[in-house]
Amino acid sequence: MKRRVVITGMGVIAPNANGVGAFDAALRKTQSGLRTVDFMVKHGFACTVGGMPQGVDALAQSLFTEEELLAMNAIHRYAAVAAVEAWSDAGLERPKFGDERVHWDTGAVLGTGIGGMDTVGDRVVPMVNENKVKRLGSTSVEQVMASGLSARVSGILALGNQVTTNSSACATGAEAIAMGAGRIRAGLAERMLCGGAEVPTPYNWAGFDAMRVLNRKHNETPEAASRPMSASAGGFIPGAGAAVLVVESLDAARARGARIYAELLGEATNCGGHRGGGSMTAPNPEAVRRCIAAAVADAALDPNEVDAISGHLTATGADPREVASWSAALGRGPERFPWITSTKSLVGHTLGAAGAIESVAALLMLRGGYVHGSKNCEDVHPEISAFAASIPHETTPAPGLRTIMKAGFGFGDVNAALVFRKWDAQA
């Protein structure tokens, strides 16, 4: 019998709010965090709208010493702020300075799609090209190495189990949660901090602008720019942020009397092998269907028990195919289709952080008994018009909400799917 896994803590930095309480309020208000981004204008981006969290440096300054902050670049700060909130939210005590104890049963899988490119672009490349290598400082390596964000968090919280950084493009955040849960189910850890982080920088977003996959048609109306499931969708809006979930064995959570948000019933990851329509930039629909179905099977769930879907839904041509894949995988046509919503309509596409931020949103909806609205899709795409009744445009009460699925589908034809069940203390 596989070990049961639950979520006991959450932390979030998002374009529309920082902190779990504020993020919950923003979701309920269908509040957008999209705005004109000065550096996109300055550098001649065709799209000048992005999702940029506000006030992260001030939060970091309230949590860390000047010495700690000097060693952190932006992605370290994003991940560390979210991790400390999640740790405290889970009822765990943050280690004090000088405490040499290590949490040997607690680890982390904290991912990123691109990483500390701001440090590379702003410091490393210019100084090397100007023959100023000696001025790079002693922290440049730890700031640009992919595993820097998870390593930084491990030092702050004294984590002694596996600590690693995964990177699977837009599936990263959801995959990190699946990886951490797998380690707990295998009996290799009792608790894992799982999630992802991505920072706002022209070096992360320029390539997408060059690919013409960003929406350049709504620069004058930023909050209308992210349009998942819409007939007038013109591409995704880049975003940044971080989210961390404390994923824990049920036994450990019960032993310490932890508050439980939800149970993670099942998870699955796969790749489409760049076949059947899949490629470096497009998903193989069969792989997407298989990933969803595998997560449902892992959860030992009847597909009809899925009450809501937090979709990947990026506001690209992949949206209609994604909805079709959900329908096929669950065996549920338009007349029996669950609620489906896109958090990206409010915060943009936060790349490697997306699956984690959107998992926090899914868990808040599950706990609060609501489904937040998807903005800007009043003109539902004609290929999914039959599913229109399942797409809420404003936050909708859902007191019977019990099971929600979250999935991420990334560049490289990689997929991750999760099944969350509202916690029942009697279960």
ABEGO torsion letter per residue (X at the ends): XBBBBBBABBBBBBAABBEAAAAAAAAAAGBBABBBBAAAAAAGBABABBBBBBGAAAAAAAABBAAAAAABBAAAAAAAAAAAAAAAAAGBBBBBBGBABBBAABBBBBBBAAEBAAAAAAAAAAAAAAGAAAAAEAAAAAAABAAAAAAAAAAAAGBABBBBBBBBEAAAAAAAAAAAAAAAAAGABABBBBEBBBBBBAAAAAAAAAAGABBAAAAABAAAABBBGBAABAEBBBBBEBBBBBBBBAAAAAAAGBBBABBBABBBBBBAGGBGGBBAABBBAAAAAAAAAAAAAAAGBBAAABABBBBAGAGBAAAAAAAAAAAAAAGBBAAABBBBBBAAAAAEBAEAAAAAAAAAAAAAAAAAGBBBBBBGAABBBAAAAAAAAABBABBBBBAABABBBBBBBBBGGBBBBBBBBBBBAAX
